[in-house]
Amino acid sequence: MITLKEKTTIAAISELRNKSEEILRELKDHHVVLQKHHKPVAVLFNYKNYEAFEEMLEFAEDYVLGSIALARDKRSKKQDFVELDQW
């Protein structure tokens, strides 16, 4: 297992069997990149960071969808809309 300056720990998948407790301790301060045959295959990070990541993705998705809706609204004309009582 190797820890880099950027708060990243690199571990081989085989180390999960023998050093799982040590790897879990590393998750408090670092995310862990798991490698198989010296190629990255997965990333582990603590649950608090996972929740923040999911929240950020949800915000980004809402922002993108809002931007698309705003662009469509700017391109639309009055005749593109239907009154609710007519629908």
Order of alpha helices (4+ residues) and beta strands (2+ residues): beta-beta-alpha-beta-beta-alpha
